[in-house]
Amino acid sequence: MHNSRKVRLNMRADRKETLRYLGYRGQEIDPVTAQIIEETAAELEQGSSPKSIYREYDCQVSGNTVNIGGLEIHSHNLAVNLRGCVRAVLLAATIGRAADFMIRKYTVSNMAKMSVVQAAGAACIESYVDEVQNEIQRNAKERGLYLRPRFSPGYGDFALEYQKDIFRMLECEKRIGITLTEGNLMMPSKSVTAVIGLTYKEQESCHMKSCSLCAKTDCEFRQEGEQS
């Protein structure tokens, strides 16, 4: 199963999430800072060009080894996350190069705006991936399947080196223009890859898109390092 998306959807830099990425935890912000956030986030939203691609594969888990469409991944954390899943989705998404261009521009002219671009960019890509995941969820539900929390290379012991395999299987550079550095980091920088498990057992699914939004700290599927 293959799906490639190249439309804007309703991606936006959620202002509360932007503040969270900036380190604000409920405190009041001054009017000047609020205006900088609004102006910078609006500029980023206007300039971004979100694109995504995802493909669904058979999934088997044996011990600490996961096999997704022939790709063998050795990761205890990913194996725990996918245990009991019969299918898995490989997903890649990006909001494009606008954030990187703005970061370079404001690094030399306005450091406050540069920091906001970093935070708003993180909020934008999370918002966009949530929308794509909603589409995956709707399609899965029609077939009686339920989603596990998405899990990305670099979480726990799911090594970044597997980015190369995900890029090859999804044809990321050709399809949506994401490339990998020698250190397996993505360019544009505001890009995401993830694995989403699909299970027939609703009681073993998760309705939260991110572990950081969930207060259930003892969940067996929780991503290592995520805090509520």
C-alpha positions in Angstrom: 0.0 0.0 0.0 1.4 3.4 -1.0 0.3 6.9 -0.5 2.1 10.2 -1.2 0.7 13.6 -0.1 1.9 16.9 -1.4 -0.9 19.3 -0.3 -1.0 21.9 2.5 -3.8 20.4 4.6 -4.3 22.6 7.7 -0.7 22.6 8.9 0.0 25.5 11.4 2.4 26.4 14.1 0.2 25.9 17.2 1.0 28.9 19.4 0.8 26.9 22.7 3.1 24.2 21.3 5.5 26.9 20.0 5.6 28.4 23.5 6.2 24.9 25.0 9.2 24.4 22.6 10.5 27.8 23.7 10.5 26.6 27.3 7.4 28.4 28.6 5.4 26.5 31.1 2.2 28.5 31.8 3.9 31.8 32.6 2.7 35.1 31.0 4.5 36.4 28.0 5.1 40.0 27.3 3.4 41.8 24.3 6.6 42.2 22.4 7.4 38.4 22.6 3.8 37.6 21.7 4.1 39.8 18.6 7.4 38.2 17.6 5.9 34.7 17.9 2.8 35.7 15.9 4.8 37.4 13.1 7.4 34.6 12.8 4.9 31.7 13.0 2.7 33.4 10.3 5.8 33.9 8.0 6.7 30.2 8.5 3.2 28.9 7.8 3.0 31.0 4.6 6.4 29.8 3.3 6.2 26.1 4.2 5.3 23.4 1.6 4.4 20.3 3.6 4.8 16.9 1.9 4.6 13.4 3.1 4.7 9.8 2.0 3.8 6.6 3.7 3.7 2.9 2.9 2.2 0.0 4.8 4.0 -3.4 5.1 3.7 -6.7 6.8 5.2 -6.7 10.3 6.6 -9.5 12.5 8.3 -9.2 15.9 10.6 -11.9 17.3 12.4 -11.1 20.5 14.1 -7.8 20.0 14.0 -8.1 16.2 11.4 -6.4 14.0 10.8 -7.2 10.4 8.9 -4.6 8.4 8.5 -5.5 4.7 11.8 -7.3 4.7 13.6 -4.6 6.6 15.2 -6.2 9.7 15.5 -3.9 12.7 17.2 -4.8 15.9 15.7 -2.7 18.7 14.2 -3.7 22.0 12.2 -0.4 22.3 10.7 -0.7 18.8 9.9 -4.4 19.4 8.0 -3.6 22.5 6.1 -0.9 20.7 5.1 -3.2 17.8 4.6 -6.4 19.7 1.2 -7.9 18.5 1.1 -5.8 15.3 0.4 -7.4 12.0 1.1 -4.4 9.8 3.3 -1.3 10.1 3.4 2.0 8.3 6.7 3.7 7.4 6.1 7.4 7.2 8.2 10.4 6.2 7.1 14.1 6.3 8.6 17.5 5.9 7.4 21.1 6.0 10.0 22.1 3.4 12.9 24.5 3.5 11.3 27.6 4.7 12.3 27.1 8.3 16.0 26.5 7.4 16.0 29.6 5.2 14.5 31.7 8.0 16.9 30.3 10.6 19.9 31.3 8.4 18.4 34.8 7.8 17.5 35.5 11.4 20.7 34.1 12.8 22.5 37.2 11.5 19.7 39.7 12.0 17.4 38.8 14.8 18.3 36.0 17.3 14.9 36.2 19.0 13.1 35.4 15.8 15.6 32.7 15.1 14.7 30.9 18.3 11.0 31.3 17.5 11.5 29.8 14.1 13.1 26.7 15.7 10.2 26.3 18.0 7.5 27.1 15.5 9.1 24.8 13.0 8.9 21.9 15.5 5.3 22.7 16.2 4.5 22.8 12.5 6.0 19.4 11.6 4.3 17.8 14.6 0.9 19.4 13.5 1.4 18.1 10.0 2.4 14.6 11.0 -0.6 14.5 13.3 -2.8 15.2 10.2 -1.2 12.6 8.1 -1.5 10.1 11.0 -5.2 10.9 11.2 -5.5 9.9 7.5 -3.7 6.6 8.3 -6.0 6.0 11.3 -9.1 6.5 9.2 -7.9 4.1 6.6 -6.9 1.5 9.2 -10.2 1.7 11.1 -12.1 0.8 7.9 -10.1 -2.5 8.0 -10.6 -3.1 11.7 -7.0 -2.0 12.6 -5.9 0.3 15.4 -2.7 2.4 15.8 0.2 2.2 18.2 2.1 5.4 19.0 4.4 6.5 16.2 8.1 5.7 16.9 11.0 7.4 15.2 14.7 6.5 14.6 16.7 8.0 17.4 14.2 7.1 20.1 15.5 4.6 22.7 17.7 2.0 21.0 16.0 2.5 17.6 19.3 3.6 15.8 19.4 6.5 13.5 21.3 4.3 11.0 17.9 2.8 10.0 17.0 6.2 8.4 18.9 5.0 5.3 16.6 2.0 5.0 13.5 4.0 5.5 14.6 6.5 2.9 15.3 3.7 0.4 11.9 2.0 1.0 9.9 5.3 0.8 12.1 6.9 -2.0 12.1 10.0 0.2 14.5 12.1 -1.9 12.6 11.4 -5.2 9.1 11.6 -3.7 9.2 14.5 -1.3 12.7 16.0 -1.5 14.2 15.0 1.9 17.9 14.1 1.9 20.1 12.5 4.5 23.4 13.9 5.8 26.4 11.6 6.5 25.3 11.5 10.1 21.7 10.4 9.1 20.1 13.7 9.9 17.4 15.0 7.6 17.4 18.0 5.4 15.2 20.0 5.4 15.7 19.9 9.2 12.0 20.2 10.0 11.3 16.6 8.8 10.2 13.4 10.5 10.4 9.7 9.8 8.4 7.3 11.9 7.0 3.8 12.3 3.4 3.3 13.2 2.2 -0.2 14.2 -1.2 -1.5 13.3 -3.0 -4.1 15.5 -6.4 -5.8 15.4 -6.6 -5.5 19.2 -8.2 -2.2 20.1 -7.3 -2.6 23.8 -3.6 -2.7 22.7 -3.9 0.5 20.6 -3.2 4.1 21.6 -5.3 7.1 20.9 -2.6 9.6 21.8 -0.4 10.8 18.9 2.5 11.5 21.2 3.6 10.1 24.5 4.4 13.7 25.7 0.7 14.4 25.7 -0.2 11.4 27.9 -0.1 11.1 31.6 0.1 7.3 31.6 3.8 6.9 32.6 3.6 3.1 33.0 2.4 2.4 29.5 4.4 -0.4 27.9 4.4 1.4 24.6 5.8 4.7 26.0 8.7 6.1 24.1 11.9 6.1 26.2 12.7 9.6 27.4 9.2 11.0 26.9 7.7 12.8 29.9 4.2 14.0 30.4 
